Amino acid sequence: MTNNDIFKKLRVAHKLRDDDIIKILELVDFRVTKSELGAFFRREDHPNYVECGDQILRNFLNGLIIHLRGPMPAKESKKKSNTNTEHSKRKKTK
């Protein structure tokens, strides 16, 4: 199964249109045009067919996670323990 097949199946399973996919990709700051997107969904024997690369599919999957779950909540900044405090190393006395 190719990346194009996976992309097509996800598109159908989530009932996504081209505009939806473009917005999903924009969630991860990845820009693609409708014509570029349409080339991924063409038949392999079509002259304008383009193979979907790993980077595009990866960005789509990351964007789909954000689209379905929402953005990750901001992590609370942990108070750094002061590692520069005086740690006295005691010498063993004989």
C-alpha positions as CSV (number, residue, x, y, z in Angstrom):
1,M,0.0,0.0,0.0
2,T,1.4,3.4,-1.0
3,N,1.3,6.7,0.8
4,N,-1.2,7.8,-1.8
5,D,-3.5,4.9,-1.0
6,I,-3.3,5.7,2.7
7,F,-4.0,9.4,2.1
8,K,-7.0,8.5,-0.1
9,K,-8.4,6.1,2.5
10,L,-8.0,8.7,5.3
11,R,-9.7,11.3,3.2
12,V,-12.7,9.0,2.6
13,A,-12.9,7.7,6.1
14,H,-12.9,11.2,7.6
15,K,-15.1,12.7,4.8
16,L,-12.6,15.4,4.0
17,R,-12.7,17.8,1.1
18,D,-9.7,19.4,-0.5
19,D,-10.3,22.6,1.5
20,D,-10.4,20.6,4.7
21,I,-7.1,18.9,4.0
22,I,-5.5,22.2,3.1
23,K,-6.6,23.6,6.5
24,I,-5.4,20.5,8.3
25,L,-2.0,20.9,6.7
26,E,-1.9,24.6,7.6
27,L,-2.3,23.5,11.3
28,V,1.3,22.2,11.1
29,D,2.5,25.1,8.9
30,F,2.6,23.1,5.7
31,R,1.3,24.8,2.6
32,V,-0.1,22.9,-0.4
33,T,-2.3,24.1,-3.3
34,K,-5.4,22.4,-4.5
35,S,-3.8,21.3,-7.7
36,E,-0.8,19.8,-5.8
37,L,-3.3,18.0,-3.6
38,G,-5.4,16.8,-6.5
39,A,-2.3,15.2,-8.1
40,F,-2.0,12.8,-5.1
41,F,-5.6,11.6,-5.5
42,R,-5.3,10.8,-9.2
43,R,-5.0,7.3,-10.7
44,E,-1.4,6.1,-11.1
45,D,-1.7,6.0,-14.9
46,H,-2.9,9.6,-15.1
47,P,-0.3,12.0,-16.6
48,N,-0.6,14.5,-13.6
49,Y,-0.3,11.8,-10.9
50,V,2.3,12.6,-8.2
51,E,3.6,10.2,-5.7
52,C,2.8,11.3,-2.1
53,G,6.0,11.6,-0.1
54,D,6.6,10.6,3.5
55,Q,6.9,14.3,4.5
56,I,3.4,15.2,3.2
57,L,1.7,12.2,4.7
58,R,3.6,12.8,8.1
59,N,2.5,16.4,8.1
60,F,-1.1,15.5,7.2
61,L,-1.2,12.9,10.1
62,N,0.2,15.4,12.6
63,G,-2.3,18.0,11.4
64,L,-5.2,15.5,11.6
65,I,-4.3,14.8,15.2
66,I,-4.5,18.5,16.0
67,H,-7.7,18.8,13.9
68,L,-9.4,15.9,15.8
69,R,-8.1,16.3,19.3
70,G,-7.2,20.0,19.4
71,P,-3.9,21.6,20.1
72,M,-1.8,20.2,22.9
73,P,-2.2,22.2,26.2
74,A,0.7,24.3,27.1
75,K,3.0,22.6,29.6
76,E,3.4,24.2,32.9
77,S,6.8,25.6,33.5
78,K,8.4,23.6,36.2
79,K,10.2,25.5,38.8
80,K,13.8,24.7,38.4
81,S,15.4,23.4,41.5
82,N,18.4,25.6,42.2
83,T,21.3,23.3,41.4
84,N,23.8,26.0,42.3
85,T,23.0,25.8,46.0
86,E,25.8,25.0,48.3
87,H,26.4,21.3,48.3
88,S,29.2,20.9,50.7
89,K,31.2,17.8,50.0
90,R,32.5,16.6,53.3
91,K,35.9,15.1,53.3
92,K,36.3,12.0,55.3
93,T,38.5,12.6,58.3
94,K,40.9,9.9,59.4
